[in-house]
Amino acid sequence: MSNQPKPFEELDIYNSVNYPSSNVSANLLNFPVAQGTETMPYGVIWGDGTYQNSANPGGYSLTVQDGTTTVTNVNDINVTNGTLTNNGGGSVSITTGGGGGGGVQNPMTSSLDGGGFDIFNITNLTALNDATLPTIVNQTINDSEPVKYYNQGAVAPGGTNLYFVADMDPRADGEAHCLVVSRCLDPGFKQTTVFSISSFASRASIDVHMNLAESDTPIFDAIAIGDNGTQMFAAMQCVSPSSTWEIRVYQQQNNKGTQSSYGTPWNIISPATPAPNPTTIFASALLISVNPYGSKTFTGSQVTNGSISSDSLSTTNQISAGTTVTATVSLSSARVNTDELNNNGGTGLIDVITPLRMNNNDIQSANIVGAAGYYIAAPGVLPVGTASGPLYVDTVNSRVGIGEPNPQEDLHVAGNIQLDTNASAKIVMYDSVGAHEHAELTATGAGTNGGQLELKTKEDGGSVNTRMTIFEDGRVSVTNRIENVSNPINAQDAATKSYVDGSVATGFVRNPMTADLDGGQYNVTNIDRLTVQNATGATFDADASTNIVNILDSSNTSAVEVDANAHAVRVKDSAGSNQCSLLGNTGSATHSGNCVDQFGGISAQPKLTGGFPRAGNNLLMGKYGWDDNGPSPATFALGRANDTGYYGGGGNIYCNAVRENIWYNQATSTAAYTFPYTAGFQGNSPLRQYYNGADLKNVILNTGNAGGQYQEFQLPPITEAMLGMSITVTRLRLNETFYPGLNAAGIPRYKAAVVVSAAGTDYIAGPDSIFVSGGGLITGGLAIDPHRVITSLTTPSPYVGVNSVTVVATQCGDGQNVNAPNPEYVWHCTNETPSVIPMLIATMITPQTIYVRNNSNLYFDQAESNTDGIWNGGSTNTFTIQTPGVYLVSACCDWSAVMDVRADLWIVQSVGGTVARDIRYGTVEYNSITYTYKFAAGDTLSVWVYQDNLGNYDRDANVRLSVMWMG
């Protein structure tokens, strides 16, 4: 290369490119041949200040270093995968990419750094040095995982005896497969196992291709695929130790293929790691040791249509005892020489350890197919059990013989038949063509260990019924006449009708009589006892000697006794004891005694017709207010109020319980319930609780489907006969789950109330706390409103929620004069039941800052119990009493054992101010207050605390307030 300075173009150098029409010979003025690298950073500078870049002379050649033209007709010089740099002073540098600090020489003189890029479009990759070829890690060959080697190290039995091969986590989208070669290489104890493992999320397969152990003591004896609740894993079971275990993994599917994404593959776990017991085993395989006689290769001549022919099982390939072989074998010939299979000490028998499926084919044999206890010979009569029976099956005539080798009927028994049963045993004669029975012979039990026999037949068009019974004692019962019977010969023979008819002389009375006896206006006298028996067996017995007449039941026991001497009628039970006695007036005038002694119930049914009321519809004691003709004071008998003697007063009922009428209904509209009330069955059961339309005692109302704030129940109009009668009206407690949502009045369905009112001109009176008025109530009403939802009526203050009210019918109430011309009837409330006991237990969940030396009003944001609305929800520091009364109030604040502090807790009420205070000093664990106070409805209370040495202290735990109504 020339050492001369790099040329520099001036304007007066002629460039023929710029003068295409010049007559001057271009050959005289062309640029000289470069003797080195020519750098023209500014191109050609013209006189007008413009320039021409010499890098684009257009149509000329490019010569480098040696003066020989290497590229002709150059227009552009492009740099690819490199950088063109202006070095200044007319120098240009081109830097291209590559490893080893620049370009790559061929052959390479240093390592090639791929820089994260691919080497592609290679035709062949040859002359690889196997000795120095490094391991290809996490790369692919032909879109498949390469073979990988893992040195697992030592293994030994212990724990679960399982060692991980691979896991698949997560398993939800798993689709794993690989081929594993496992080798244990301790001398004398080598073992090689080749197997494939495949798995999806909940299915798996293991295919053992080969297992060879050098010793009778293998290292691994099983392979399993299971899960531990989250991950699927494959493991091998170790039964003997080995210091060397290695695996090679082939055909690892991973995520290589034509799809854009694949599921989770197997992740090989190395080195050897113990595995847990699987929660679920999806696949397993035992590694059976190779039998000591070697293997057998079947030739084409020994295989017929893909099945192993009979001669392929030879004595040189025996299966040793104790080896379980599972396989499907199809034999082309009709027999197998069983002595070719050595099993159970050479007995020549093949053990079938699972059911043998014949797929609807026959077992055919020219001789015998035997099994324990069963013997089947050639078609014909087949003995079962032994060659001589005892069971014989005639397959030609479809007959069975028991003890009979040549059965003559469908079932031929040579001997006895015994039917064992702990219930009825029967033999049925059945017409299979007509699909009906003909007859039955049934044996049933009698007593402890007796028996009787029944013969049943089917009547044409009817059913099967008992026609004759032989009882355990020999008696015979026949349901119809016995026909074609011979006349009797011996004294104990049965007589026929013709025999009896011919044995009685004409004109005499037969015993028993066969017709009515005409007395001819004569008496039947001198009778000691007259007994009359009807068709059902009941008798009438009149005994003249005792003046007692008895009506006897079927067992000749007295059921009704009329005693003329005692002026009594006695009804007796089945044991002969008096059940009911009607006695004459044998007592004194002072104490008349009992007229009726009743042992059992008395049913007094109402008359079907007649006026109101009548004695037949009531139990009248002392004729209180009424007799058969209505009010008649002149005929009333006075009862005793009490007595110091043995007997009690008059007009009382002494019993264990009184069951009274209940009327239940469920509101479906806003209309009031009025008298008369619908009779019929009540409640959910259609055959239990019944209201007969008579006087009421209990009313139960369900307001879950009421249309308004309340359902009105109008009490029946009071009459003279009702005075003193009481009725209890109860509002059914409703569950919000069964009655969700709001009704037409906009209140929760389960909160709708009941208002009890009087009918017509009757009045109703009760406590002010439940008395309401307005809204169409003529004389007001009593509210059963436990949730206090009524706003459409005038309610009292305080207004108390109750669950039920009891009223009694009275006359001349409210101080009315007894002699008033139109006496008033009034329903007076005698009792009301609170719906719930008012109670509140409030706690603090959200921490509250107790500022130092400040009186802090505590906020409570949770109610563990709030039965009366004292706490109105949310976070509150003020509580309002709803129901007046005496309350037990308790408050507690836990300070967590802080030191050297003054801590106060007090309660402030709207009436009375601070009513209770607890002040403590020093190490204060808690403050507490408990006191009783009488509150009016609407009174309020709040809880306050103070502390002087804790800073701004947050409190929430164990801050409680309880308020309970005492009465």
Secondary structure, 3 states (H helix, E strand, C coil): CCCCCCCCCCCCCCCHHHCCCCCCCHHHHCCCCCCCCCCCCCCEECCCCCEECCCCCCCEEEECCCCCEEEEEECCCCCCCEEEEEEECCEEEEEECCCCCCCCCCCCCCCCCCCCCCCCCCCCCCCCCCCCCCCCCCCCECCECCCEEEEEEEECCCCCCEEEEEEECCCCCCCEEEEEEEEECCCCCCEEEEEEEEECCCCEEEEEEEEEECCCCCCEEEEEEEECCCCEEEEEEECCCEEEEEEEEECCCCCCCCCCCCCCCCEECCCCCECCCCCEEEEEEECCCCCCCCCCCCCHHHEECCEECHHHCCCCCCCCCCCCCCCCCCCCCCCCCHHHCCCCCCCCCCCCCCCCCCCCCCCCCCCCEEECCEEECCCCEEEEEECCEEEEEECCCCEEEECCCCCCCCEEECCCCCCCCCCCEEEEEEECCCCEEEEEEEEEEECCCEEEEEEEEECCCCCEEEEEEECCCCCEEECCCCCCCCCCCCCCCCCCHHHHHCCCCCCCCCCCCCCCCCCCCCCCCCCCEEEEECCCCCEEEEECCCCEEEEECCCCCEEEEEECCCCEEEEECCCCCEEEEEECCCCCCCCCCCCEEECCCCCCCCCCCCCCCCHHHCCCCCCCCCECCECCHHHCCCCCCCCCCCCCCCCCCCCCCCCCCEEEEECCCCCCECCCCCCEECCCCCCCCEECCCCCCEEEEECCCCCCCEEEEECCCCCHHHCCCEEEEEECCCCCCCCCCECCCCCEHHHCEEEEECCCCCEEECCHHHEEEECCEEEEEEEECCCCCCCCCECCCCCCCEEEEEEEEEECCCCCCCCCCCCCEEEEEEEEEECCCCEEEEECCCCEEECCCCCEECCECEEEEECCCCCCCCCECCEECCCCEEEEEEEEEEEEEEEEEEEEEEEEECCCEEEEEEEEEEEEEEEEEEEEEEECCCCEEEEEEEECCCCCEEECCCEEEEEEECC
